[in-house]
Amino acid sequence: MTTSQPRLEIERLTLGYGDREVVHDLDLVIAPGDVTAIVGPNACGKSTLLRSMTRLLPPRTGRVLLDGKEVHATPAKQLARRMGLLPQSPIAPEGITVGELVGRGRHPHQRVLARWSQADDRAVTAALRATDTLELMDRAVDELSGGQRQRVWIAMALAQETEVLLLDEPTTFLDISHQVEVLDLLTDLNRTSGTTIVMVLHDLNLAARYADHLVALHDGRLHSAGRPHEVLVPELVRDVFGMPSAVIEDPVSGKPLMLPIGRHHVLTRDG
């Protein structure tokens, strides 16, 4: 862990596109040095919030602060040295190789006319190894499977070596074994480097298992935030997702485990 963790704060933030308001008057403090998972139904503002946190979407009102400085007033390259974003379904330039794409993560650290350095080489190699994609280095990205491509994009984000890493559904296109591998990798990064990680996840149980904190959004507003056992309760699943559920202790992690109750299932004392 680093001795001084970056502090990310959101104050009275309202976001939207055109005439549509998506996030409404949101206040939130991201726990520095921890893993935070943002959860909620589709179209509740999760991805929009991440985009604004990295200055890709200007606020209508309110502000995003990194160590007390407004993100949207910070030069893009300066911010990119401290905060990285892996968006949903990123698109790689046609014909680019894995090594070239991951190398683009080093752009914020390079100066004008500066040559590629040994530090850049080390960062790219470490990111490829961490995501088990080193053997793909010379392959074209557009030749890869969906799962391979997703791991390569994560490698690019890791190569950026930022204090804060934002990931929008990083387990998209991955089967369950690779989902767990990616989340284990992000946990390792957090524990060894102290990286503050904020990720949008659809799977409530994976979010509860891997995150130190959960943030639940509903209709563009903050529903609840806190430790997994404080947030993932049947009332939240009912209010946010409109679904009855039971929540028990995960026998593997000790975190809360949500069991959805469908129309064809009846909760009984005998199970």
C-alpha positions as CSV (number, residue, x, y, z in Angstrom):
1,M,0.0,0.0,0.0
2,T,1.1,3.5,-0.7
3,T,1.4,5.9,2.3
4,S,-0.9,8.6,0.8
5,Q,-4.0,7.4,-1.0
6,P,-5.8,9.5,-3.6
7,R,-9.2,10.9,-2.4
8,L,-12.0,10.9,-5.0
9,E,-15.1,12.9,-4.1
10,I,-18.3,13.6,-5.9
11,E,-20.3,16.7,-4.8
12,R,-23.9,17.4,-5.9
13,L,-23.3,15.9,-9.3
14,T,-25.9,16.0,-12.0
15,L,-25.2,14.5,-15.5
16,G,-27.1,14.0,-18.7
17,Y,-27.2,13.8,-22.4
18,G,-29.2,16.3,-24.4
19,D,-32.6,16.8,-22.7
20,R,-32.2,13.7,-20.7
21,E,-30.9,13.8,-17.1
22,V,-29.3,10.6,-16.0
23,V,-27.6,11.2,-12.7
24,H,-29.3,13.5,-10.2
25,D,-27.6,15.5,-7.4
26,L,-25.2,12.8,-6.4
27,D,-22.9,13.0,-3.4
28,L,-20.3,10.2,-2.9
29,V,-16.9,9.7,-1.4
30,I,-14.8,6.8,-2.9
31,A,-12.9,5.0,-0.2
32,P,-9.2,5.6,-1.0
33,G,-7.0,2.6,-1.4
34,D,-10.0,0.2,-1.5
35,V,-12.1,-1.7,-4.1
36,T,-15.5,-0.2,-4.8
37,A,-18.2,-1.8,-6.9
38,I,-21.0,0.2,-8.4
39,V,-24.2,-1.8,-8.9
40,G,-27.7,-1.2,-10.1
41,P,-30.1,-2.0,-12.9
42,N,-29.5,-1.1,-16.6
43,A,-29.7,2.6,-17.4
44,C,-29.4,3.8,-13.8
45,G,-26.4,5.9,-14.5
46,K,-23.4,3.7,-13.6
47,S,-21.4,4.1,-16.8
48,T,-22.4,7.8,-17.0
49,L,-20.9,8.3,-13.6
50,L,-17.6,6.6,-14.5
51,R,-17.3,8.8,-17.6
52,S,-17.7,12.0,-15.7
53,M,-15.2,10.8,-13.0
54,T,-12.5,10.8,-15.7
55,R,-13.7,14.2,-17.3
56,L,-15.1,12.6,-20.4
57,L,-18.6,14.0,-19.6
58,P,-18.8,17.5,-18.1
59,P,-21.3,17.9,-15.2
60,R,-24.4,19.9,-15.5
61,T,-24.1,20.9,-11.9
62,G,-21.7,19.8,-9.1
63,R,-18.1,18.6,-9.4
64,V,-15.7,15.6,-9.2
65,L,-12.6,16.2,-7.0
66,L,-9.4,14.3,-6.9
67,D,-7.4,15.3,-3.8
68,G,-9.4,18.5,-3.7
69,K,-8.8,19.5,-7.3
70,E,-11.6,19.5,-9.9
71,V,-11.2,16.7,-12.3
72,H,-12.8,18.7,-15.2
73,A,-10.3,21.5,-14.7
74,T,-7.3,19.2,-14.7
75,P,-5.3,18.8,-18.0
76,A,-6.2,15.5,-19.7
77,K,-2.7,14.1,-19.8
78,Q,-2.0,15.1,-16.2
79,L,-5.2,13.4,-15.0
80,A,-4.3,10.3,-17.1
81,R,-1.1,9.8,-15.1
82,R,-3.3,9.4,-12.0
83,M,-6.5,7.9,-13.2
84,G,-7.3,5.3,-15.8
85,L,-10.6,4.2,-17.4
86,L,-11.5,1.0,-19.1
87,P,-14.9,1.7,-20.8
88,Q,-17.5,-0.7,-21.9
89,S,-16.9,-2.3,-25.3
90,P,-13.8,-0.3,-26.3
91,I,-12.8,-0.4,-30.0
92,A,-9.2,-1.0,-31.1
93,P,-7.8,0.5,-34.3
94,E,-7.9,-1.9,-37.2
95,G,-4.8,-4.1,-37.5
96,I,-3.2,-3.0,-34.2
97,T,-1.3,-5.7,-32.4
98,V,-1.7,-6.6,-28.7
99,G,1.7,-5.2,-27.8
100,E,0.9,-2.0,-29.6
101,L,-2.4,-1.6,-27.9
102,V,-1.1,-2.3,-24.4
103,G,1.8,0.1,-25.2
104,R,-0.7,2.9,-25.6
105,G,-1.3,2.7,-21.9
106,R,2.1,4.3,-21.5
107,H,1.2,7.5,-23.4
108,P,0.4,9.6,-20.4
109,H,3.9,9.0,-19.0
110,Q,5.8,9.9,-22.2
111,R,7.0,13.4,-23.0
112,V,7.2,15.0,-26.4
113,L,10.0,13.6,-28.5
114,A,10.9,11.2,-25.7
115,R,11.9,7.7,-26.7
116,W,10.3,4.5,-25.5
117,S,12.0,3.6,-22.2
118,Q,12.9,0.5,-20.3
119,A,10.3,1.5,-17.7
120,D,7.7,1.4,-20.5
121,D,8.9,-2.1,-21.5
122,R,8.7,-3.3,-18.0
123,A,5.2,-1.9,-17.5
124,V,3.9,-3.4,-20.7
125,T,5.4,-6.8,-20.0
126,A,4.2,-6.9,-16.4
127,A,0.6,-6.0,-17.6
128,L,0.7,-8.7,-20.3
129,R,1.9,-11.3,-17.8
130,A,-0.6,-10.3,-15.2
131,T,-3.5,-10.8,-17.6
132,D,-2.0,-14.0,-19.1
133,T,-1.7,-12.4,-22.6
134,L,2.0,-12.3,-23.1
135,E,1.9,-15.0,-25.7
136,L,-0.6,-12.9,-27.7
137,M,1.7,-9.9,-27.9
138,D,2.3,-10.1,-31.7
139,R,-1.3,-11.1,-32.6
140,A,-3.7,-8.6,-34.1
141,V,-6.4,-7.6,-31.6
142,D,-9.2,-8.1,-34.1
143,E,-8.2,-11.8,-34.4
144,L,-8.8,-12.5,-30.7
145,S,-11.8,-14.0,-29.0
146,G,-14.0,-11.8,-26.9
147,G,-12.5,-13.0,-23.7
148,Q,-8.9,-12.6,-25.0
149,R,-9.7,-9.1,-26.2
150,Q,-11.1,-8.1,-22.9
151,R,-8.0,-9.3,-21.0
152,V,-5.8,-7.3,-23.4
153,W,-7.8,-4.1,-22.7
154,I,-7.4,-4.7,-19.0
155,A,-3.6,-5.1,-19.7
156,M,-3.6,-1.7,-21.4
157,A,-5.3,-0.2,-18.3
158,L,-2.7,-1.9,-16.0
159,A,0.2,-0.6,-18.1
160,Q,-1.0,2.9,-17.5
161,E,0.1,2.5,-13.8
162,T,-2.4,4.9,-12.3
163,E,-3.3,5.5,-8.6
164,V,-7.0,5.2,-9.5
165,L,-8.4,2.6,-11.9
166,L,-12.0,2.8,-13.1
167,L,-13.4,-0.2,-15.0
168,D,-16.9,-0.4,-16.6
169,E,-18.0,-4.0,-16.5
170,P,-14.5,-5.5,-16.8
171,T,-15.8,-9.1,-16.8
172,T,-17.9,-8.6,-20.0
173,F,-17.5,-11.4,-22.5
174,L,-15.7,-13.6,-20.0
175,D,-16.7,-17.0,-18.8
176,I,-17.0,-17.6,-15.1
177,S,-13.4,-18.8,-14.7
178,H,-12.0,-15.8,-16.4
179,Q,-14.3,-13.5,-14.5
180,V,-12.8,-14.8,-11.3
181,E,-9.3,-14.5,-12.7
182,V,-9.8,-10.9,-13.6
183,L,-11.3,-10.0,-10.3
184,D,-8.5,-11.8,-8.5
185,L,-6.0,-9.8,-10.6
186,L,-7.6,-6.5,-9.7
187,T,-7.6,-7.6,-6.0
188,D,-3.9,-8.4,-6.3
189,L,-3.3,-5.0,-7.8
190,N,-5.2,-3.3,-5.0
191,R,-3.4,-5.2,-2.3
192,T,0.1,-4.9,-3.6
193,S,0.1,-1.4,-5.1
194,G,-2.7,0.3,-3.1
195,T,-4.5,1.2,-6.3
196,T,-8.0,2.6,-5.7
197,I,-10.3,0.6,-7.9
198,V,-13.8,1.5,-8.9
199,M,-15.7,-0.9,-11.1
200,V,-19.2,-1.3,-12.5
201,L,-20.4,-4.9,-12.1
202,H,-23.7,-6.6,-13.0
203,D,-23.2,-9.7,-10.9
204,L,-24.2,-8.7,-7.3
205,N,-22.6,-11.7,-5.8
206,L,-19.2,-11.1,-7.4
207,A,-19.5,-7.5,-6.5
208,A,-20.1,-8.4,-2.8
209,R,-17.3,-11.0,-2.8
210,Y,-14.6,-8.8,-4.3
211,A,-15.4,-5.3,-3.2
212,D,-14.6,-3.6,0.1
213,H,-17.5,-1.2,-0.6
214,L,-20.7,-1.3,-2.6
215,V,-22.4,1.7,-4.2
216,A,-26.0,1.0,-5.3
217,L,-27.6,3.4,-7.8
218,H,-31.3,3.5,-8.7
219,D,-32.9,5.9,-11.3
220,G,-29.7,8.0,-11.3
221,R,-29.7,8.5,-7.5
222,L,-27.7,7.0,-4.7
223,H,-29.7,4.3,-3.0
224,S,-27.1,3.1,-0.5
225,A,-23.4,2.8,0.0
226,G,-21.3,0.9,2.5
227,R,-19.7,-2.4,3.3
228,P,-21.2,-5.4,1.4
229,H,-23.0,-6.7,4.4
230,E,-24.6,-3.3,5.0
231,V,-25.8,-2.8,1.4
232,L,-26.6,-6.2,-0.1
233,V,-29.8,-7.0,1.8
234,P,-33.2,-8.2,0.6
235,E,-34.7,-4.7,0.8
236,L,-32.1,-3.3,-1.6
237,V,-32.7,-6.1,-4.1
238,R,-36.4,-5.5,-3.9
239,D,-36.2,-1.7,-4.1
240,V,-33.4,-1.4,-6.7
241,F,-34.0,-4.5,-8.9
242,G,-37.7,-5.1,-8.2
243,M,-37.0,-8.7,-7.3
244,P,-37.6,-10.8,-4.1
245,S,-34.5,-12.5,-2.7
246,A,-32.9,-14.2,0.2
247,V,-29.4,-13.1,1.4
248,I,-27.2,-15.6,3.2
249,E,-23.6,-15.7,4.2
250,D,-21.3,-16.9,1.4
251,P,-19.7,-20.1,2.7
252,V,-16.5,-19.4,0.7
253,S,-15.9,-15.7,1.4
254,G,-18.1,-14.9,4.4
255,K,-19.6,-12.0,2.3
256,P,-23.3,-11.7,1.6
257,L,-24.7,-14.0,-1.1
258,M,-27.9,-13.1,-2.8
259,L,-30.3,-15.9,-3.9
260,P,-33.0,-14.6,-6.3
261,I,-36.5,-15.9,-5.8
262,G,-38.4,-16.4,-9.1
263,R,-42.1,-17.1,-9.7
264,H,-41.4,-20.8,-9.7
265,H,-39.6,-20.8,-6.4
266,V,-41.1,-20.6,-3.0
267,L,-39.0,-19.7,0.1
268,T,-39.8,-22.2,2.8
269,R,-38.3,-23.0,6.2
270,D,-37.4,-26.5,5.0
271,G,-35.7,-25.1,1.7
